Amino acid sequence: MNFAWAVIVASHFVVTVEDRVPTLNTDSVCKAKSIQADAERCVQDEQRARDTLTKEWAQFTGAERTRCLSTATTSGISSYVELLTCLEIARDVRNLPRKN
């Protein structure tokens, strides 16, 4: 029964990843800043990255979204900046001209 429940929850997560920008808790990444101004700038950077992701989400493939979300939430620390950076790199690599 637990396995079936895990599959249902996991499949819902994948749909969420592919449909819209996930909600991340960026508190831990910004609270790690020792200077208040750095922490405030971190919060602003995270919000700007989330805003950009909201606008550009559709241009990334499901595989890119899944892989980059995993990367951006490693070690229990979540970051929209890291997610956006990963997705932009993946998109740029995908759009490189292919050599024959």
C-alpha positions in Angstrom: 0.0 0.0 0.0 2.8 2.4 0.8 4.4 1.8 -2.6 1.2 2.6 -4.4 0.8 5.8 -2.4 4.4 6.8 -3.2 3.7 6.3 -6.9 0.6 8.5 -6.8 2.4 11.2 -4.9 5.4 11.0 -7.2 3.3 11.2 -10.4 1.6 14.3 -9.0 5.0 15.8 -8.4 6.1 15.2 -12.0 3.0 16.8 -13.3 3.5 19.8 -11.1 7.2 20.1 -12.3 6.1 20.0 -15.9 3.0 22.3 -15.6 4.3 25.3 -13.6 7.2 26.7 -11.6 7.5 24.7 -8.4 7.3 26.5 -5.0 10.6 26.3 -3.3 11.5 27.3 0.2 14.5 29.5 -0.2 14.8 30.6 3.4 17.7 28.3 4.1 19.8 29.5 1.3 19.3 33.2 2.2 19.5 32.7 6.0 23.0 31.3 5.5 24.2 34.9 4.6 25.9 36.4 7.6 25.4 40.0 6.7 21.8 41.3 6.7 22.3 43.2 3.4 23.5 40.0 1.7 20.4 38.2 3.1 18.1 40.8 1.7 19.8 40.8 -1.7 19.5 37.0 -1.7 15.8 37.2 -1.2 15.5 39.8 -4.0 17.6 37.6 -6.3 15.5 34.6 -5.5 12.3 36.5 -6.3 13.7 37.9 -9.6 14.7 34.3 -10.6 11.2 33.0 -9.8 9.6 35.8 -11.8 11.9 35.0 -14.8 11.1 31.3 -14.4 7.4 32.1 -14.5 7.8 33.9 -17.8 10.2 31.3 -19.4 9.0 28.0 -17.9 7.3 26.7 -21.1 10.5 26.9 -23.1 12.3 24.2 -21.0 11.7 20.5 -21.6 10.2 18.2 -19.0 13.5 16.4 -18.7 15.4 19.6 -18.1 12.9 20.8 -15.5 13.1 17.5 -13.6 16.9 17.3 -13.7 17.4 20.9 -12.8 14.8 20.8 -10.0 16.7 17.9 -8.5 19.9 19.8 -8.7 18.4 23.0 -7.2 17.0 21.2 -4.2 20.0 19.0 -3.3 21.0 18.8 0.3 17.7 20.3 1.4 18.6 23.8 0.2 16.4 25.2 -2.5 17.2 28.0 -4.9 15.3 29.6 -7.8 18.6 31.2 -8.9 20.2 27.7 -9.1 17.2 26.3 -10.9 17.1 29.1 -13.4 20.8 28.9 -14.1 20.6 25.1 -14.6 17.6 25.5 -17.0 19.3 28.3 -19.0 22.4 26.2 -19.5 20.4 23.2 -20.5 18.4 25.3 -23.0 21.6 26.8 -24.4 23.2 23.4 -24.8 20.1 22.1 -26.5 20.1 25.0 -29.0 23.8 24.7 -29.9 24.4 24.0 -33.6 25.0 20.3 -34.2 28.2 19.3 -36.0 28.0 16.7 -38.7 
